[in-house]
Each structure stands twice: as C-alpha cells, then as structure tokens.
Amino acid sequence: MIDKYRDLQIKLTPQRLAILGFLENNRSHPSAEDIYRAVLKQFPTMSFATVYNTLEALKSKGNVQELKIDPGKKRYDPDISRHHHLICMKCKNIVDIFKDFDISLSEDLTSGFDIIGNSIEFYGICRSCGSRK
C-alpha cells in the first residue's frame, strides 16, 4: 500500500497509512469523525487534526472527493471516478450511481460557461428506512 501512495508526495506516517487503509475501497462515504473513530482503535493517541489534515491533503491531490451532501457534516468519497449519488433523507446512507446522464443546457442557461462535468444528487428513502414505518 505504501508504494501506491508514495506518488502523493505526502508524509506517510503509520497514522496516515491507517487512514488510507480505512478509505481503501470504502463505499460508506465516511465523515472525518467516522474515520477518526475507526482509526483511533489502532492509534489511541492520534488527534482528530491528523485525520482532517490527511483528508485535506488527499483532497488537494485529487485522491478523495469531499461531499457536501449532508449539511451536518462533510463526507468523503475515496472513489474519484465520475459518478453520482443517491442519498436517504432519513438515515443519510449514500449510494453511488455509475451512470452517465445526457444533460444539455442551452447557452442562455450556461452564462457563457463551458460545461466540463456534472454531479447529480438524488434524494429518497432507502428500503430499510421505508420498512420502519
């Protein structure tokens, strides 16, 4: 795993490697707090700032996406491939959607922008929350 992240040009401390290991193939879109709680078991003296600074470094290098879906907390997505999200309005579970949507905007809507991408958020109630009625 060290070789994979060496190109990031960030200091790879044992704590950072644990954070990277937690994020590896993680589809739960964790918050910094979630990551901190998970890695704290392995490194009980680690500070929250270590997690936050690591996430900021990864974000600046383009290796993690910051999601602003949940107004209560930032969530992070280690899958930087182009995709969209489906969010449960009750439990805040986030599901990745790997489908392209052909959306074209007329010139009067783009205000002279050259559109280079999009990110679509779908909102609903997941099956688990829907069955708890």
C-alpha positions, 0 to 999 in steps of 0.5 A, a space after each residue: 500500500 505504501 508504494 501506491 501512495 508514495 506518488 502523493 508526495 505526502 508524509 506517510 506516517 503509520 497514522 496516515 497509512 491507517 487512514 488510507 487503509 480505512 478509505 481503501 475501497 470504502 463505499 460508506 462515504 465516511 465523515 472525518 469523525 467516522 474515520 477518526 473513530 475507526 482509526 483511533 482503535 489502532 492509534 489511541 493517541 492520534 488527534 482528530 487534526 491528523 485525520 482532517 489534515 490527511 483528508 485535506 491533503 488527499 483532497 488537494 491531490 485529487 485522491 478523495 472527493 469531499 461531499 457536501 451532501 449532508 449539511 451536518 457534516 462533510 463526507 468523503 468519497 475515496 472513489 474519484 471516478 465520475 459518478 453520482 449519488 443517491 442519498 436517504 433523507 432519513 438515515 443519510 446512507 449514500 449510494 453511488 450511481 455509475 451512470 452517465 446522464 445526457 444533460 444539455 443546457 442551452 447557452 442562455 442557461 450556461 452564462 457563457 460557461 463551458 460545461 466540463 462535468 456534472 454531479 447529480 444528487 438524488 434524494 429518497 428513502 432507502 428500503 430499510 428506512 421505508 420498512 420502519 414505518 
